[in-house]
Amino acid sequence: MKPMTIVEKILSRKAGAPVYAGDFATVPVDALMIHDSNAATTMESFRSFKRNGIMPGTDVVMVMDHFAPCPTEAAANMHLKMREFAAGHNLRLYGEGDGVGHQIMCEGHVFPGDIAVGTDSHSCTYGALNALGTGIGSTEAAGVLAYRRMWFRVPESIRVVWHGELPAGVTAKDLALKTVQEIGLRRAIYKVLEFAGDVVSRLPVEDRMTICNMGVEVGAKAAIMPPDDKLLQWIDRRPGTARTFEAAGADPGCAYCEVLELDAGQLEPLVACPPMVNLAAPARELSGKPVSQVVLGSCTNGRAGDFHAAAALLAGKKVAPGVRLILVPASRQVLTELINDGTMEALVRAGGQLIPPGCGPCAGYHGGIVGKQEVVVATTNRNFIGRMGSQDAEIYLASPVTAAAAALTGMITDPREVL
């Protein structure tokens, strides 16, 4: 066989025969996440198949994260239908406050070498665990429920190699924003970003999730990291069910459609300017722009390490007058850790407002919707017009450190000035 990229190897194992970029493969799905934003269509489509039940073999997870706690009667009625469907088919259901589906999947449902899909574009997060993670439509999800299998056209892979040392104040979020800026919004459509390099190997698994989470912002089908001892030890420490798995690394000499060599040592804290994620600029160039709200959390940067980084800057201080600091951990597990180690108390004492784990303000569902001409600095993944409420608001994306600096000073600030 010819040498294979990580994704070619995963799909070949699942297909039971060698497949390469451009080939088609029908494969079993190891894990599926369905969230409340599009569960109705999935359930309706599944019923149209007229199956006696769900095909066994896929770890199916239903999550109430976008409308949790329910902001409308329609959302509450949707949750009632999800509870009924999950109970009727013996599916695992995560309710209000349990967290964002992507974080929940990574906390115990995705393993290296898996094919893990979700009804949300940021399912590419699972690639941090050396899984082929990608978003699918509601009707595709219904097909997985009915048949356990789905087809792929094997994507080409872009190898993204990060070298060097992260400078002070620079985080995994800055690596992600720079990657998006470097590649642009269309260059990686239906391709895989395969990350590598000494910088990536030194990152905690949680930081790798941040980078893979934003792979879809360049149109990528998936983003993926190679397996290493750090990942395998992290998997072993997770609570919950363990099972056998087979991690997949790229073969020497495999074919990439493109290779990018990037120097982390040249980075500085970045901010993605509205209205597009690729419009990244150094925080120092935007220094002084007044801020109305700061959102710390989401499936991009809602893990314990993100809050630890913010608390290191804010603990014992106060959020600037007139600034709202919204705290939204990615999961109940993360929130529990932050309560137990005192981080959440420190951030609340600094002026933060804690809302239940979930998606909340990220896409303007609840818990931090902004008004006309307000300016937001968020650790989320998208800054489109109207994303968090008003069409006239401005959303800037940044790392937890840069976001905390904005909350402290009341304006966009290079965090190196206040670290």
Secondary structure, 3 states (H helix, E strand, C coil): CCCCCHHHHHHHHHHCCCCCCCCEEEEECCEEEEECCCHHHHHHHHHHCCCCCCCCCCEEEEECCCCCCCCCHHHHHHHHHHHHHHHHCCCEEECCCCECHHHHHHCCCCCCCCEEEECCHHHHHHHHHCCEEEECCHHHHHHHHHHCEEEEECCEEEEEEEECCCCCCCCHHHHHHHHHHHHCCCCCCCEEEEEECHHHHHCCHHHHHHHHHHHHHHCCCEEECCCCHHHHHHHHHCCCCCCCCCCCCCCCCCCCCEEEEEEHHHCCCEEECCCCCCCEEEHHHHCCCECCEEEEEHHHHCCHHHHHHHHHHHCCCCCCCCCEEEEECCEHHHHHHHHHCCHHHHHHHCCEEECCCCCHHHHCCCCCCECCCCEEEECCCCCCCCCCECCCCEEEECCHHHHHHHHHHCECCCHHHCC
